[in-house]
Amino acid sequence: MQVVVYSKVFKEKDARHIQHLFDALHEEGMTPFVYAPYLEQLKGAIVFPVEVGVFEGYLDLATQKFDFFITLGGDGTILASTTHIRDSGVPIVGLNLGRLGFLASIEKKRITEAVRLLRRGMYTIEERTLLYLESNLPIFGEIRFALNDITLLKRDTSSMITIHTFINGAYLNSYWADGIIVATPTGSTGYSLSCGGPIIFPNSGNFVLTPVAPHNLNVRPIVIADDSIISFEIEGRAENFLCTLDSRFETITAAHQLGVRKNDFSIRLVQLHDVTFMDTIRSKLAWGTDSRNV
């Protein structure tokens, strides 16, 4: 088995857990390829049991066979990893080095156990829907998809913006707000949730349209089928606005006509058998816990 080990930033406090990962991979006969910028950070801090390979990016996935893409960090690390994985189909294993994440749900104390379970096939794979952004003007290069959400937001001014919104070509509403979020079920527990949007189960086949600080109090988040095409026209006092795909962003203008639809490929996420979405949201949101009795 060959695996990619990916992260963005090495933190000294995580060295012990990262060492456990490489030791466990060696014990299970799995060959690690480490993301090149991260490997440079690990040198001198981690003792590699055997020489590791170097992972450069998406083209490596197209020319070599990898069984898993292991991320070290949190949900943000998984979002960043999708720009390398793209349509390769390599499943993501999210090892959480911080607090429990919605996506990176495998705790650091379980790293050795998780590697053993992966080697023995004791896991399930969830297909996670992506959003795709279409535009009449060039934007975001060739990486125009998002796992969590696509947002349109005001920029450089306190004035709200107007977002004219259409679903499958039919007029829905003109949102007077600080912005609008289009979220996948995966992204329903992110920015959309903080703006009052609902939690949606990963396989529900929906998108969520959530306004950010709307001027009209009768405007609420709505859930639509994920085979819908959502299009936008933006106007406001400022010349520039902000468009984001997960953690990536670009500046747009009123000349941009944007459409959002379901992406042609999905992302595959590994879940251990004893970790479910319901377990994660209960733990993350402290459901069923009464602080008065603690």
ChimeraX attribute file (.defattr): number of C-alpha atoms within 10 A of each C-alpha:
attribute: neighborCount
match mode: 1-to-1
recipient: residues
	/A:1	13
	/A:2	17
	/A:3	22
	/A:4	23
	/A:5	25
	/A:6	25
	/A:7	22
	/A:8	17
	/A:9	13
	/A:10	17
	/A:11	13
	/A:12	10
	/A:13	9
	/A:14	14
	/A:15	15
	/A:16	12
	/A:17	18
	/A:18	24
	/A:19	17
	/A:20	18
	/A:21	24
	/A:22	24
	/A:23	16
	/A:24	19
	/A:25	22
	/A:26	16
	/A:27	13
	/A:28	16
	/A:29	11
	/A:30	16
	/A:31	19
	/A:32	26
	/A:33	21
	/A:34	22
	/A:35	18
	/A:36	17
	/A:37	15
	/A:38	17
	/A:39	20
	/A:40	11
	/A:41	14
	/A:42	20
	/A:43	10
	/A:44	8
	/A:45	14
	/A:46	15
	/A:47	14
	/A:48	15
	/A:49	13
	/A:50	11
	/A:51	10
	/A:52	13
	/A:53	17
	/A:54	17
	/A:55	21
	/A:56	14
	/A:57	14
	/A:58	16
	/A:59	12
	/A:60	15
	/A:61	20
	/A:62	12
	/A:63	8
	/A:64	8
	/A:65	13
	/A:66	20
	/A:67	15
	/A:68	21
	/A:69	29
	/A:70	25
	/A:71	25
	/A:72	26
	/A:73	24
	/A:74	22
	/A:75	23
	/A:76	17
	/A:77	20
	/A:78	25
	/A:79	19
	/A:80	19
	/A:81	20
	/A:82	22
	/A:83	17
	/A:84	18
	/A:85	21
	/A:86	16
	/A:87	16
	/A:88	19
	/A:89	18
	/A:90	20
	/A:91	20
	/A:92	26
	/A:93	28
	/A:94	26
	/A:95	29
	/A:96	25
	/A:97	23
	/A:98	14
	/A:99	14
	/A:100	19
	/A:101	21
	/A:102	21
	/A:103	25
	/A:104	27
	/A:105	24
	/A:106	22
	/A:107	16
	/A:108	23
	/A:109	13
	/A:110	15
	/A:111	21
	/A:112	18
	/A:113	12
	/A:114	22
	/A:115	23
	/A:116	16
	/A:117	14
	/A:118	18
	/A:119	14
	/A:120	10
	/A:121	10
	/A:122	14
	/A:123	16
	/A:124	14
	/A:125	15
	/A:126	16
	/A:127	15
	/A:128	18
	/A:129	27
	/A:130	24
	/A:131	25
	/A:132	21
	/A:133	20
	/A:134	17
	/A:135	15
	/A:136	10
	/A:137	10
	/A:138	10
	/A:139	17
	/A:140	16
	/A:141	6
	/A:142	8
	/A:143	15
	/A:144	17
	/A:145	26
	/A:146	26
	/A:147	25
	/A:148	28
	/A:149	27
	/A:150	26
	/A:151	22
	/A:152	25
	/A:153	23
	/A:154	25
	/A:155	19
	/A:156	10
	/A:157	14
	/A:158	10
	/A:159	14
	/A:160	22
	/A:161	26
	/A:162	23
	/A:163	24
	/A:164	16
	/A:165	20
	/A:166	17
	/A:167	16
	/A:168	13
	/A:169	11
	/A:170	10
	/A:171	13
	/A:172	13
	/A:173	13
	/A:174	15
	/A:175	22
	/A:176	22
	/A:177	20
	/A:178	21
	/A:179	24
	/A:180	28
	/A:181	25
	/A:182	26
	/A:183	30
	/A:184	30
	/A:185	26
	/A:186	21
	/A:187	27
	/A:188	26
	/A:189	20
	/A:190	19
	/A:191	19
	/A:192	26
	/A:193	17
	/A:194	12
	/A:195	17
	/A:196	15
	/A:197	23
	/A:198	18
	/A:199	16
	/A:200	20
	/A:201	15
	/A:202	17
	/A:203	12
	/A:204	12
	/A:205	15
	/A:206	20
	/A:207	26
	/A:208	25
	/A:209	24
	/A:210	27
	/A:211	27
	/A:212	26
	/A:213	17
	/A:214	20
	/A:215	14
	/A:216	10
	/A:217	7
	/A:218	6
	/A:219	15
	/A:220	14
	/A:221	18
	/A:222	13
	/A:223	16
	/A:224	14
	/A:225	12
	/A:226	20
	/A:227	13
	/A:228	15
	/A:229	16
	/A:230	23
	/A:231	23
	/A:232	20
	/A:233	17
	/A:234	24
	/A:235	18
	/A:236	17
	/A:237	12
	/A:238	16
	/A:239	15
	/A:240	19
	/A:241	22
	/A:242	16
	/A:243	24
	/A:244	17
	/A:245	23
	/A:246	21
	/A:247	12
	/A:248	14
	/A:249	15
	/A:250	11
	/A:251	14
	/A:252	21
	/A:253	16
	/A:254	14
	/A:255	13
	/A:256	17
	/A:257	15
	/A:258	19
	/A:259	19
	/A:260	19
	/A:261	20
	/A:262	22
	/A:263	17
	/A:264	11
	/A:265	17
	/A:266	20
	/A:267	20
	/A:268	23
	/A:269	21
	/A:270	22
	/A:271	24
	/A:272	17
	/A:273	11
	/A:274	9
	/A:275	13
	/A:276	11
	/A:277	14
	/A:278	10
	/A:279	13
	/A:280	17
	/A:281	16
	/A:282	12
	/A:283	15
	/A:284	13
	/A:285	9
	/A:286	11
	/A:287	10
	/A:288	8
	/A:289	11
	/A:290	8
	/A:291	7
	/A:292	5
	/A:293	5
	/A:294	5
